Amino acid sequence: MIELLKKIKKKINKELEPKEVSIIDNSYLHSKHKSFNPEKYHLKIIIRSDKLKKMDQIEAHKLVYSILKNEMINEIHALEISIN
């Protein structure tokens, strides 16, 4: 899990050069859901980025999803993105 968080942070830092990136694992909040898969994570990413703030919210989210495309397919079930 920690390796996944490091990989995500590294990718976001490389592609977006944000001021700050925080990643929160909220998987435990979804453990009772019918479709819960313990091998995939529910994450919240908080990104402080002037570049993303200047973009339309949908476009900014699409960009983050494209950066994390492989992780979304293989390791992340749900991703909440907050741009500050």
C-alpha positions as a printed Julia matrix, in Angstrom:
84×3 Matrix{Float64}:
   0.0    0.0     0.0
   2.73   2.46    0.96
   4.53   1.72   -2.31
   1.35   2.55   -4.25
   1.0    5.89   -2.45
   4.65   6.72   -3.16
   4.22   5.8    -6.83
   1.1    7.97   -7.16
   2.77  10.93   -5.45
   5.86  10.58   -7.64
   3.78  10.51  -10.85
   1.73  13.55   -9.85
   4.83  15.48   -8.81
   6.59  14.64  -12.07
   3.68  15.56  -14.34
   2.13  18.52  -12.52
   4.88  19.97  -10.31
   2.33  20.9    -7.61
   3.09  22.84   -4.46
   1.81  19.96   -2.33
   0.22  16.51   -2.69
  -1.58  14.61    0.08
  -3.04  11.15   -0.33
  -5.56   9.68    2.09
  -6.63   6.03    2.1
 -10.39   5.95    2.71
 -10.79   2.25    1.91
 -11.94   1.42    5.44
 -14.99   3.65    4.91
 -16.17   1.34    2.13
 -15.4   -2.08    3.61
 -19.09  -2.88    4.15
 -20.09  -2.05    0.57
 -21.33  -4.91   -1.58
 -18.73  -4.28   -4.29
 -15.82  -3.78   -1.87
 -12.6   -5.37   -3.07
  -9.81  -5.47   -0.46
  -7.23  -5.55   -3.26
  -8.3   -2.14   -4.62
  -8.23   1.18   -2.8
 -10.51   4.15   -2.23
  -8.23   7.17   -2.22
  -8.56  10.9    -1.77
  -5.88  13.07   -3.35
  -5.49  16.71   -2.35
  -3.37  18.66   -4.81
  -2.19  22.25   -4.37
  -1.49  23.28   -7.94
  -1.8   26.62   -9.7
  -1.82  24.77  -13.03
  -4.86  22.68  -12.08
  -6.66  25.62  -10.44
  -6.53  27.51  -13.73
  -8.2   24.63  -15.54
 -11.87  23.73  -15.74
 -12.56  21.23  -12.92
 -13.56  18.45  -15.31
 -10.44  18.92  -17.41
  -8.23  18.99  -14.3
  -9.77  15.74  -13.07
  -9.35  14.15  -16.5
  -5.68  15.1   -16.44
  -5.15  13.51  -13.01
  -7.02  10.37  -14.12
  -4.86  10.15  -17.25
  -1.68  10.42  -15.15
  -2.94   7.57  -12.95
  -4.47   5.5   -15.76
  -2.66   2.24  -14.92
  -3.29   2.58  -11.21
  -6.99   3.22  -11.88
  -7.19  -0.02  -13.85
  -5.2   -2.21  -11.49
  -5.11  -0.79   -7.98
  -7.65   1.99   -7.37
 -11.38   1.39   -7.12
 -12.39   4.97   -6.37
 -10.55   8.28   -6.5
 -11.68  11.57   -4.96
  -9.72  14.57   -6.17
  -9.56  17.89   -4.36
  -7.72  20.77   -6.02
  -6.61  23.71   -3.92
